[in-house]
Amino acid sequence: MMSFKAPADKNAKTEELEKKAKEEAAKKMASEPMPKPEEVDFFIRLTEYKKVNGLLLPHKLTFLTETDVSEEFQISKYLLNLQFKSDKFEKH
């Protein structure tokens, strides 16, 4: 079995260098303002409407910015829970 230990002064120098680098990075971040993020319009397009229990509901959702599509969801089935008692949403 072999083991190796670095000299104490080498570890101290490494820790000192790390601490100095962290301090410099913190100073730099504090002195430079964060750039303002780009603002874009975000849209959700609801399409492919079909009747479900008498309700017209979308079955395709498209998420996009300007003309770039980021995500699309296809809904295959809706489960509607219509078994609420009339007092369900009253304050108690």
C-alpha positions in Angstrom: 0.0 0.0 0.0 1.3 3.4 -1.0 0.2 6.8 0.2 1.2 10.3 -0.8 0.9 13.5 1.0 1.7 16.9 -0.5 3.9 19.2 1.5 1.9 21.5 3.8 3.2 24.7 2.1 2.1 23.5 -1.3 -1.5 23.0 -0.1 -1.4 26.4 1.6 -0.3 28.0 -1.7 -3.0 26.2 -3.7 -5.7 27.3 -1.2 -4.3 30.9 -1.3 -4.4 30.9 -5.1 -8.0 29.6 -5.1 -9.0 32.2 -2.5 -7.4 35.0 -4.6 -9.0 33.8 -7.8 -12.5 33.7 -6.1 -12.0 37.2 -4.7 -10.9 38.5 -8.2 -13.9 36.9 -9.8 -16.3 38.3 -7.2 -14.8 41.8 -7.7 -15.1 41.5 -11.5 -18.8 40.4 -11.3 -19.6 43.3 -8.9 -17.9 45.9 -11.1 -19.5 44.7 -14.4 -23.3 45.1 -14.6 -25.2 42.1 -15.9 -26.3 42.6 -19.5 -30.0 43.1 -20.0 -31.6 40.0 -21.4 -33.1 40.1 -24.8 -36.9 40.6 -24.7 -38.9 38.6 -27.2 -42.6 37.9 -27.6 -43.7 34.4 -26.6 -46.8 32.8 -28.1 -48.8 29.7 -27.5 -50.8 28.6 -30.5 -53.9 26.4 -29.8 -55.0 24.4 -32.8 -56.8 21.3 -33.9 -60.0 21.9 -31.9 -62.3 18.8 -31.4 -65.5 18.3 -29.4 -65.1 16.5 -26.1 -68.3 16.0 -24.2 -69.9 18.9 -25.9 -66.9 21.2 -25.3 -64.6 22.4 -28.1 -61.0 21.9 -26.9 -57.6 22.3 -28.5 -55.6 19.1 -29.2 -52.4 20.7 -30.3 -50.4 23.4 -28.5 -47.4 25.1 -30.1 -45.0 27.2 -28.2 -43.1 29.7 -30.2 -41.2 33.0 -30.3 -41.8 35.1 -33.4 -41.5 32.3 -36.0 -39.3 29.9 -34.1 -41.1 26.9 -32.7 -39.6 25.7 -29.4 -42.1 23.0 -28.4 -45.2 21.3 -29.6 -47.7 19.1 -27.6 -50.3 16.8 -29.1 -53.2 16.0 -26.7 -54.7 12.7 -27.4 -57.3 12.5 -24.7 -59.0 14.8 -22.2 -60.5 13.5 -18.9 -63.3 15.8 -17.7 -64.3 15.5 -14.1 -67.9 16.8 -13.9 -68.7 15.0 -10.6 -68.6 18.0 -8.3 -71.3 18.8 -5.8 -72.6 22.4 -6.0 -71.0 23.4 -2.6 -67.5 22.2 -3.6 -66.1 25.7 -4.2 -67.9 27.5 -1.4 -66.0 28.8 1.6 -66.4 26.7 4.7 
